[in-house]
Amino acid sequence: MTAVLGISGFYHDSAAALVVDGHIVAAAQEERFSRKKHDEGFPQHAIDYCLAEAGLHPSQIDHVGFYDKPFLKFDRLLQTYLAFAPSGFPSFMRAMPLWLRKKLHLTKELRRGLGGAYGGRFVFTEHHESHAASAFFPSPFAEAAILTLDGVGEWATASLGTGLGNRIELHRELRFPHSLGMLYSAFTYFSGFRVNSGEYKLMGLAPYGEPVYAARILEHLVDLRSDGSFRLDLSYFNYCQGKTMTSRRFDDLFEGPPRQPESPLTQREMDLAASIQEVTEEIMVRCANHAVETTGLRDLCLAGGVALNCVGNGRILRETPVQRVWVQPAAGDAGGALGVALFIWHQLLDKPRSPGPRDSQRGSLLGPRFDAAAIRPVLEEAGAVFHVADDEQSLCDEVASRLADGKVVGWFQGRMEYGPRALGSRSILGDPRSPQMQSVMNRKIKFRESFRPFAPSVLEEYADEWFDLDGHDSPYMLLVAPVAEAKRCPPAAGASTRGLDQLASVRSEIPAVTHVDYSARVQTVDSQRFPRFHRLLESFLARSGCPVLINTSFNVRGEPIVCTPADAYRCFMATDMDVLVLEDFVLHKDRQPGVPAQDTERYLASFAPD
């Protein structure tokens, strides 16, 4: 037996992943255990979980890898600060204490985290090498082009490569400070959202606006070339040397200062979102075209934070010669933990790889599971009122009936998802046919902005009937596709076509998951990866004639997705969810002991605004 542990962290989204004899045994983000969103600390809980899942002690690990090269990253930081001296000095002084105390002594930190029991050497891959490995090695492709796109690793901000058998090779890269991830984050910051957290909000806001600034972005900010590479005019940005992402020149170009967080959204922010989204998609499409042209390969693997831009992913499939796309479900930094572990196994140890018709990531359900013996004491200690379903079919029938009645259900099943998307294990579910459900779930359960769209989960066998996926599956909710024309509703006379007023229009038979541009971020649910969730959707179809459910992550705004039964129960009791299902245990809100309003407020206040 050979056990390989991969670790990411110290910068953003710490995680751990364990590969044993080439099989992905476990992977999880530290935030799920620490309850600190995007936790960047040492992933001690995640490591402990991975080892426990495999029944291993740290002394039984054969190889440990870290997802980037700290000294190369430190070199980039020093060179950047020197290039922008003296204006970069305050930023330099803020960064150095942590580097001098921990990041430059990473081997020591890693040994300490493994209890001093691991005596082997550590492997440090380059950041984009880890991304590329996480994209290709679990994919179903024997050979593929690879694109990685993010903010920045050591120096690289994007890379192009190929995967063949058990090897990956990177051929070209774009280097800092020219970065698609940083460009998108600059607009995230300017629109009043949190960098490295709010980018998906910007993507969700884009359809409410018009890309009126796209030409201005390409004229002043981005010198874009036909192959998707580009250079930024750094005079408009401040991320190299300051505490903000943009400069005063950026303010002047876009007619005012950045929006203050939590202040009302204006048409400017909506148009800015639409504009940078259009530019980002154009860059992604050009990169994909170039990947096909230079490699001759029409299967494409994607990773890096930009690969979570599922609208861009959908355009790649629709508008380029790419035939199939596989995106790493944990595409951001967390996925680097899995990438380095698989890189060690396949590329360094030269172990064979046998791709099959489906990927090897097992639905990305790689986190902890909890059985009845773990759930019952939590509920009894809380004084919860519950019953236990007799069998799986009766459970799914009962829950489907509640959903069809308009109830909102917290659904906690099996192993927790690895990556940012809830895939039917730690999900909040609702009826997509309800015109009010998007507003209700945003305001009373997620406690987030009203414009935020919800994603549909659809039975795989009905996906092409409801969405224009052209036969592609989307098990990890990483493709946006149009709602099928036959399921759309004509716009009402006099309906608004601009701004948030568009929310009032019913656009399809499933309005709660149909965005204002008739798009949806789709999860296709098959019976192999997601057996119980598939059965629930079948039960809902039998009652409603609809094979689709709203599927959003089981958490409130600012909170990581729930991990344990206790996390799920607290979230359930602090929100207006109607039903909680923990494996076979079913709880109805109207039968529970009352919770004072201040407890809900205290719960929400315990998580930072997202």
VOMARSE-54262 format. One record per residue (C-alpha): residue in three letters; x, y, z. Coordinates in steps of 0.001 Angstrom, whole numbers, padded with zeros to 6 digits, always signed. Last residue first. Example, Ala and Ser with C-alpha at 12.3 -4.5 7.8 and 13.67 -1.06 7.14 Angstrom:
SER+013670-001060+007140 ALA+012300-004500+007800 
***
This chain:
ASP-019689+037377+002409 PRO-020514+039108+005682 ALA-018509+037464+008490 PHE-020200+034598+010300 SER-021083+034685+014010 ALA-023559+037501+013344 LEU-025931+035068+011643 TYR-026017+032819+014694 ARG-026430+035749+017080 GLU-029350+037055+015040 THR-030997+033646+015031 ASP-030484+033358+018773 GLN-031939+036850+019198 ALA-035167+035690+017568 PRO-035809+033145+020306 VAL-035896+029524+019112 GLY-039089+027524+019708 PRO-038967+023782+020434 GLN-039488+021850+017194 ARG-042757+020543+015722 ASP-043284+023441+013272 LYS-039741+022978+011996 HIS-040280+019394+010880 LEU-037390+016984+011510 VAL-036660+013803+009553 PHE-033914+011302+010428 ASP-033006+008859+007618 GLU-029765+010660+006588 LEU-030233+014009+008319 VAL-033374+015495+006737 LEU-034397+018955+007944 VAL-037797+020417+007067 ASP-039283+023911+006981 MET-036206+026106+006584 ASP-036906+029546+008025 THR-033433+029983+009483 ALA-031690+029654+012857 MET-033092+026182+013622 PHE-031916+024696+010328 CYS-028460+026276+010609 ARG-028009+024885+014113 TYR-029227+021438+013024 ALA-026887+021349+010023 ASP-023800+022299+012028 ALA-024705+019685+014673 PRO-025124+017038+011952 THR-021585+017848+010783 CYS-020111+019598+007740 VAL-022252+022598+006906 ILE-021214+024675+003893 PRO-019040+027571+005040 GLU-020863+030563+006535 GLY-020815+034122+005162 ARG-024397+033965+003910 VAL-026213+030992+005335 ASN-025329+027360+004773 PHE-026545+024191+003025 SER-025567+025007-000566 THR-028292+025535-003121 ASN-030268+022988-005129 ILE-033617+023998-006628 LEU-035225+020808-007905 VAL-035894+019479-011416 PRO-037608+016347-012779 CYS-041040+018078-012957 GLY-044293+016126-013349 SER-045089+017117-009771 ARG-045632+013983-007733 ALA-043779+011397-009840 LEU-041073+013953-010682 PHE-040509+014620-006975 SER-040075+010891-006344 GLU-037597+010630-009225 LEU-035715+013645-007850 LEU-035503+011901-004472 ARG-034214+008735-006159 HIS-031462+010693-007898 PHE-030483+012294-004574 ARG-030226+008807-003088 PRO-028061+007442-005917 PHE-025734+010423-006543 ARG-022695+009152-008451 GLN-024287+006106-010072 SER-027924+007242-010280 ASP-027162+010348-012321 VAL-027902+013962-011433 THR-027182+016708-013981 GLN-026314+019935-012193 VAL-027138+023059-014177 ARG-026208+026701-013779 ALA-029254+028195-015521 SER-029832+030655-018364 TYR-032970+032462-019532 ASP-031196+035868-019426 VAL-033081+036823-016236 HIS-031958+033585-014589 THR-034222+030545-014565 VAL-033905+028556-011326 ALA-036957+029901-009452 PRO-038877+030342-012713 ILE-039167+026609-013512 GLU-041971+026648-016117 SER-040154+029583-017639 ARG-039549+033321-017577 VAL-041807+034630-014800 SER-041013+038342-014535 ALA-040590+040093-011166 LEU-036832+039599-011111 GLN-036491+041928-014102 ASP-036992+044821-011670 LEU-033377+044178-010635 GLY-032036+046133-013570 ARG-033275+046320-017135 THR-035890+044609-019324 SER-038952+045488-017266 ALA-042183+043729-018219 GLY-044670+045885-020134 ALA-046491+042908-021606 ALA-045360+039721-019921 PRO-042379+037949-021419 PRO-043200+034686-023206 CYS-042692+031617-020999 ARG-039842+029173-021531 LYS-040012+025365-021260 ALA-040103+024708-025022 GLU-037086+026962-025550 ALA-034947+024824-023262 VAL-033330+026777-020409 PRO-029975+028023-021636 ALA-026829+026388-020240 VAL-024346+027273-017504 LEU-021770+024590-016802 LEU-019919+023858-013553 MET-022690+022212-011511 TYR-020514+019167-010732 PRO-022563+016535-012583 SER-022780+018557-015812 ASP-023485+016102-018631 HIS-023183+017121-022268 GLY-025885+016030-024721 ASP-026344+019439-026315 LEU-026848+021057-022888 ASP-029857+023128-023957 PHE-031868+022597-020769 TRP-035250+021007-019911 GLU-035567+018101-022376 ASP-031786+017746-022567 ALA-031585+017111-018812 TYR-034346+014490-018583 GLU-032133+011364-018299 GLU-029693+013198-016054 LEU-032391+013993-013496 VAL-032137+017713-012916 SER-030510+019852-010217 PRO-031262+023516-010761 ALA-029125+026406-009518 PHE-030350+029482-007671 PRO-029823+033058-008793 ARG-028644+035910-006526 PHE-030587+039109-007211 SER-032228+039196-003775 GLU-028938+039573-001901 ARG-028364+037165+000974 PHE-029995+035859+004128 LYS-029785+032243+002850 ILE-033034+031183+004520 LYS-035475+034089+004752 ARG-034311+036528+002077 ASN-032663+034351-000585 MET-034938+031346-000092 VAL-038122+033408-000170 SER-037046+035491-003164 GLN-036095+032470-005260 MET-039215+030573-004137 GLN-041798+033195-005115 PRO-042352+032104-008734 SER-042704+028475-007546 ARG-041888+025865-010197 PRO-038342+025403-008873 ASP-039572+023606-005729 GLY-036912+023763-003015 LEU-033754+022114-001723 ILE-030997+023169+000669 SER-027950+020996+000093 ARG-025135+019223+001939 SER-025125+015892+000070 GLY-026984+016825-003108 LEU-024224+018470-005101 ALA-023443+021562-003045 ARG-020768+023460-004968 PRO-017599+024992-003497 GLY-015313+021961-003726 TYR-015154+018596-001984 GLU-018753+017593-001167 MET-019651+015941+002134 ARG-020205+012195+002265 GLY-023671+010744+002758 GLN-026789+012861+003139 PHE-027865+016176+004644 TRP-030876+017742+002847 GLY-032282+020936+004372 VAL-035780+021224+002902 VAL-037870+024236+001909 LYS-041616+023542+001731 GLY-043733+024439-001292 ASP-046162+021524-001125 ALA-044179+019746-003859 LEU-041160+019912-001556 ARG-043127+018323+001296 SER-044299+015515-001004 ALA-040760+014976-002288 VAL-039553+014663+001305 GLU-042158+012012+002150 ASP-041558+010042-001053 CYS-037795+010189-000611 LEU-038029+008853+002950 SER-040528+006155+001962 GLN-038166+005034-000794 GLU-035104+005022+001459 ASP-036620+002905+004210 ASP-038625+003161+007426 ALA-037963+006871+007917 VAL-036852+007953+011377 HIS-038872+010532+013322 PHE-037847+013786+014889 VAL-038427+016256+017733 ALA-035193+017912+018816 GLY-034239+018208+022473 ALA-030758+019369+021499 GLU-029144+016414+023300 GLU-031509+014051+021505 LEU-030664+015508+018116 VAL-026910+015283+018583 PRO-027186+011809+020144 ARG-029165+010523+017099 ILE-026752+011765+014412 ALA-023520+009905+015270 ALA-025083+006463+015787 ALA-027324+007085+012771 ASP-024328+007470+010473 PHE-022217+010510+009644 ARG-020183+011016+006470 PRO-016946+012949+006085 GLY-015668+014439+002817 LEU-014957+012880-000586 LEU-018238+013276-002451 SER-016521+014743-005536 GLY-019005+012608-007525 ARG-016519+009776-007339 GLN-013528+011795-008567 SER-012433+009100-011033 ASP-014146+010605-014085 ARG-016674+008620-016094 PRO-016137+006523-019244 GLY-012906+005206-017772 PRO-009364+006519-017423 SER-006660+003960-016602 ARG-003582+005622-015125 PRO-000261+003894-014556 LYS+002120+004747-011717 ASP+005262+006675-012660 LEU+006144+007478-009035 LEU+006811+011112-009956 GLN+004129+011551-012608 HIS+001296+009301-011500 TRP+001397+009180-007697 ILE+003223+012447-007049 PHE+001037+014365-009492 LEU-002072+012764-007951 ALA-001141+014086-004493 VAL-000166+017487-005920 GLY-003498+017861-007695 LEU-005601+016729-004744 ALA-004149+019459-002547 GLY-004316+021924-005456 GLY-008088+021505-005507 ALA-008375+023747-002458 ASP-006714+026543-004455 GLY-009651+026838-006824 ALA-011083+024217-009196 ALA-012575+021991-006505 PRO-014932+020390-009059 GLN-012010+020040-011551 VAL-013543+020940-014911 TRP-013917+018386-017702 VAL-014770+019724-021146 ARG-015725+017712-024220 GLN-015838+018528-027927 VAL-013716+021695-028008 PRO-013981+023254-031482 THR-015182+026500-029842 GLU-018542+028254-029481 ARG-020941+026029-027524 LEU-018527+024136-025287 ILE-016360+027175-024575 ARG-019495+029259-024010 GLY-020633+026892-021262 ASN-017279+027148-019493 GLY-017506+030948-019643 VAL-020888+030848-017906 CYS-019434+028352-015407 ASN-016851+030798-014143 LEU-015464+028231-011688 ALA-012624+027720-014185 VAL-011441+031223-013191 GLY-010368+029805-009816 GLY-007907+027376-011363 ALA-008765+024233-013301 LEU-009849+023186-016793 CYS-009438+020002-018847 LEU-010136+020076-022599 ASP-010919+017323-025104 ARG-010475+018565-028678 LEU-006743+017936-029034 GLY-004649+019301-031932 THR-002304+020775-029342 THR-001714+024247-030793 GLU-005080+024866-032467 VAL-007145+023228-029714 ALA-005434+025226-026957 HIS-005695+028415-029043 ASN-009466+027997-029373 ALA-009712+027389-025630 CYS-007664+030506-024842 ARG-009786+032568-027232 VAL-012985+031304-025562 MET-011642+032074-022079 ILE-010581+035582-023133 GLU-013997+036265-024677 GLU-015712+034933-021560 THR-013680+037284-019392 VAL-014503+040272-021623 GLU-018236+039471-021496 GLN-018113+039002-017719 ILE-016203+042271-017357 SER-018987+044066-019223 ALA-021989+042415-017603 ALA-020562+043092-014133 LEU-019800+046725-015035 ASP-023347+047105-016379 MET-024823+045756-013146 GLU-022500+047934-011067 ARG-023479+051037-013057 GLN-027185+050205-012839 THR-026948+050723-009113 LEU-026653+048314-006195 PRO-027654+049683-002825 SER-024882+049846-000194 GLU-023711+046589+001438 PRO-020074+047225+000482 GLN-019388+050783-000745 ARG-019378+051019-004525 PRO-015956+051956-005875 PRO-015379+055614-006772 GLY-016874+057377-009769 GLU-017311+057456-013512 PHE-015732+054212-014708 LEU-012550+055658-016219 ASP-012146+058166-013404 ASP-012385+055493-010723 PHE-009897+053294-012621 ARG-007503+056254-012785 ARG-007954+056532-009022 SER-006454+053087-008616 THR-007953+049601-008305 MET-007418+046489-006163 THR-006961+048236-002823 LYS-004382+047719-000075 GLY-001456+048758-002230 GLN+001591+047659-004224 CYS+000739+045061-006831 TYR-003023+045249-006335 ASN-003288+048937-007250 PHE-004737+048914-010747 TYR-005442+051476-013493 SER-001750+052332-013976 LEU-001170+048612-014483 ASP-002311+048667-018110 LEU-002910+044936-018420 ARG-001283+042638-020973 PHE-003018+039853-022810 SER-002962+036210-023858 GLY-006162+034791-025347 ASP-004514+033525-028568 SER-005907+036422-030643 ARG-004390+039072-028411 LEU-005964+041282-025769 ASP-004420+044562-024595 VAL-006602+044997-021525 LEU-007268+048106-019457 HIS-007881+051057-021805 GLU-009399+049902-025099 LEU-010509+046430-024003 ILE-012135+047739-020841 ARG-013750+050632-022741 ALA-015155+048220-025328 ALA-016699+046140-022542 TYR-018181+049148-020704 VAL-021691+048922-022166 PRO-021917+045204-021447 GLU-025608+045496-020391 GLY-026812+044717-016904 TYR-029052+042281-015027 PRO-027295+039318-016680 ALA-023997+040279-014935 LEU-025189+040056-011318 GLY-024662+036296-011057 MET-021086+036593-012381 LEU-020428+039438-009939 LYS-021806+037308-007112 TYR-019480+034487-008196 GLU-016549+036856-007725 GLY-017599+037622-004148 SER-015176+035432-002221 ASN-011612+035973-003364 VAL-012230+039764-003269 ARG-015263+040849-001242 PHE-017998+042664-003140 GLY-018466+046416-003592 SER-018520+046642-007390 PHE-014935+047939-007438 TYR-013776+044892-005475 THR-015421+042429-007866 PHE-014131+044511-010781 ALA-010591+044123-009462 SER-011283+040434-008804 TYR-012037+039921-012500 LEU-008730+041548-013470 MET-006873+039587-010777 GLY-008255+036300-012104 LEU-007451+037252-015697 SER-003865+038010-014714 HIS-001066+040186-016048 PRO+000956+040944-012904 PHE+002039+038131-013034 ARG+002893+035731-015833 LEU+001032+034012-018663 GLU+002232+030467-019274 ARG+003202+028108-022063 HIS+004051+024431-022517 LEU+002891+022626-019374 GLU+003352+018849-019451 ILE+001187+016213-017831 ARG+001945+012518-017616 ASN+000035+009334-016687 GLY-001647+008788-020041 LEU-001240+012031-021988 GLY-002018+015451-020559 THR-001286+018659-022378 GLY-000442+022209-021416 LEU-001502+025833-021315 SER-000929+027994-018268 ALA-002453+030999-016563 THR-001428+033351-013740 ALA+002152+032094-013466 TRP+004605+033806-011113 GLU+004186+031794-007894 GLY+000468+031160-008147 VAL-001612+034071-009373 GLY-005244+035015-009879 ASP-006488+031952-011759 LEU-006564+030186-015127 THR-005362+026656-015876 LEU-005907+025180-019344 ILE-005156+021553-020217 ALA-005421+019838-023601 ALA-006424+016206-023401 GLU-005344+012573-023699 ALA-006744+009477-022003 PHE-009761+011544-020901 PRO-012169+010621-018096 SER-010681+013306-015832 PRO-009134+012518-012420 PHE-005554+013013-013766 PHE-006291+015999-015997 ALA-007745+018791-013857 SER-006039+018146-010515 ALA-002725+017678-012338 ALA-003156+021018-014138 HIS-003973+022835-010903 SER-000954+021276-009174 GLU+001298+022275-012084 HIS-000258+025719-011864 HIS+000983+026094-008282 GLU+004439+024622-008868 THR+005024+021330-007124 PHE+006651+021006-003708 VAL+007412+017425-002650 PHE+008248+016805+000991 ARG+010767+014247+002211 GLY+010064+011397+004583 GLY+010025+011130+008364 TYR+006344+011616+009097 ALA+005614+011190+012799 GLY+006519+014700+013923 GLY+002844+015260+014734 LEU+001875+015644+011092 GLY+001158+019330+011606 ARG+004623+019778+013122 ARG+006221+018195+010074 LEU+004246+020512+007797 GLU+005177+023592+009789 LYS+008870+022660+009694 THR+008698+022113+005942 LEU+006929+025453+005609 HIS+009626+027531+007252 LEU+009490+030431+004794 LYS+005711+030544+005225 LYS+005753+030567+009005 ARG+007407+033396+010960 LEU+009281+035212+008206 TRP+006368+034958+005782 LEU+003823+035942+008428 PRO+005898+038947+009493 MET+006648+039988+005870 ALA+003166+040645+004496 ARG+002199+043809+006349 MET+005627+045390+005895 PHE+005595+044730+002141 SER+002136+046280+001811 PRO+003391+049410+003574 PHE+006524+049441+001301 GLY+004703+049131-002031 SER+004728+052887-002718 PRO+008525+053038-002297 ALA+009076+050950-004282 PHE+006847+049466-006994 ALA+009455+047244-008636 LEU+010942+046396-005244 TYR+007573+045226-003924 THR+007025+043118-007038 GLN+010487+041578-006884 LEU+010037+040676-003251 LEU+006589+039158-003796 ARG+007742+037157-006811 ASP+010741+035773-004914 PHE+008431+034809-002035 LYS+006283+032843-004503 LEU+009409+031033-005717 PHE+010374+030322-002118 PRO+006891+029013-001309 LYS+006719+026506-004188 ASP+003131+025334-004670 TYR+000663+022543-003909 PHE+002460+020800-001056 GLY+003214+017085-001244 VAL+003562+014293+001283 HIS+004739+010776+000434 ASP+004669+007381+002160 ILE+002161+008065+004920 GLN+002139+005324+007540 SER+003825+007469+010226 PRO+000923+009921+009949 HIS-001402+007146+011218 LEU-003863+005594+008769 GLY-007451+004368+009011 ALA-008244+005732+005532 GLU-011033+008016+006752 ALA-008952+008828+009836 LEU-006045+009992+007679 CYS-008285+012243+005599 TYR-010020+013645+008698 ASP-006760+014481+010461 ILE-005496+016245+007343 ALA-008710+018284+007047 HIS-008591+019198+010726 GLN-004975+020335+010481 PRO-005401+022386+007321 PHE-002785+025051+008251 GLY-004541+028383+008017 GLU-006193+029892+004959 ASP-009799+029350+005987 HIS-011984+030308+003012 LYS-014952+030633+005388 LYS-014122+029997+009044 ARG-016268+027119+010339 SER-013036+025332+011455 PHE-014224+021963+010123 ARG-015744+022995+006797 GLU-013159+025752+006374 GLU-010330+023198+006279 GLN-011408+021985+002845 ALA-011838+018255+002273 ALA-010431+015275+000398 ALA-010657+011522+000960 VAL-009834+008162-000626 ILE-008853+009152-004158 HIS-007518+005865-005525 GLY-003970+005644-006919 ASP-002709+003169-004344 VAL-004007+005454-001609 VAL-004628+009116-002459 LEU-005349+011519+000391 ALA-006438+015152+000017 ALA-006006+018161+002286 ALA-007335+021690+002117 SER-006580+025351+002777 ASP-008796+027802+000921 HIS-006482+030807+000557 TYR-002829+031682+001275 PHE-001439+029363+003951 GLY-003038+026347+002277 SER-002807+023248+000144 ILE-001841+019730+001206 GLY-001563+016424-000642 LEU-001073+013102+001162 VAL+000137+010027-000745 ALA-000380+006526+000684 THR+001258+003480-000914 MET+000000+000000+000000 
***
